[in-house]
Amino acid sequence: MNWGLVEDPVTLAERQKVASTCVAELNLPMPAVVDKLDDKVNQAYQGWPDRLYLVGKDGKLTYAGGRGPFFFSCDELEISIKKTLGQSK
């Protein structure tokens, strides 16, 4: 796919279409969640520049990494994933 630039969506439907295209083209094996146009979730999680979060099936946050790419740990996230899934380290 030729990604090029993506215009900032002005409707929720446009934002959902961009997300659906990314999930399909990148073959992402996980669900994607789309923030509403008010960007409240983005503001609450402060996901810029990079952040790693793990949200359990119950909707509760089980891991929150520091600002990336220098202040989060992929190893810590992996441990949290295994713990959340009930697996040993």
N, C-alpha and C positions, 0 to 999 in steps of 0.2 A: 504494500500500500504506500502511496505517496502521501506522507503526513502533512508536509507544508505547515502553514500557519492556520490556526483555528481561531476564528472570530469569537470574541466573548459572547456567549449566548445571551439573548435578551428575554427569552421566555424559558420556563421550566421544561417545556417540551424539547426545545433546542438543546438544553443542557443534558437532558436524559438521552437524546439521540447521540450526542458526542460521547457520553459515557458508554452507551451500548456499543458504539463503533469501536471504542478503545478495548472493551472487554472482548469483543468478537475478534478483532484483528490481532490483539496481543495474546489471544487464547488464555485469558486469565482464569485460573481454576478456583476462584473465590468470588463471592458476591460483591457487587459494587454498590455503594450507597451514594446518592446524589444529594448534595446540599441544595436547599431552596435558594432563590435568588437573593435573599437577604444575607446569605453567607454566615448565619449565626453559628453553625457547627464549625466552620473554618475559624471564626473568631474565637470560639470557646477553646478549641484544641490548639490554636496558634500553630498550624501546620506548615508554616513557611520558615525557613527554606525547606527543610525535611524534618519529618517526625515519624517515629515508629510507635504505633499504638496497637494493642491487642484487646479486642472487645469479645467477651465471652458470649455464649449462646443466650445467656440471661440478660444481655445488654449492658452488663457492668464492665467497666474498664479493669483489665487484669495486668496490663503493662503500659507504662508511659515512658518512652525514652526522652532523653534531652534533645536539644536542637541539633540537627545534623548539619553536615555529616560527621562532625567531630565529637559530639557529646551524646551519641547513643551507641548501644552495643548490640550487634547482631547476635552475639553469644547469649547475652542476657535475654533477648527476645526469644531465642530458641528454647532456653530453659523455661521461660514462662509459658510458651506454647506447650511444651511437654507436660509441665505441671498442670496446666488447664485441661489437657487431654487425659490426665491421670497416669501419665507415663513417668518412669524414673528418668533421672538425668542421664 
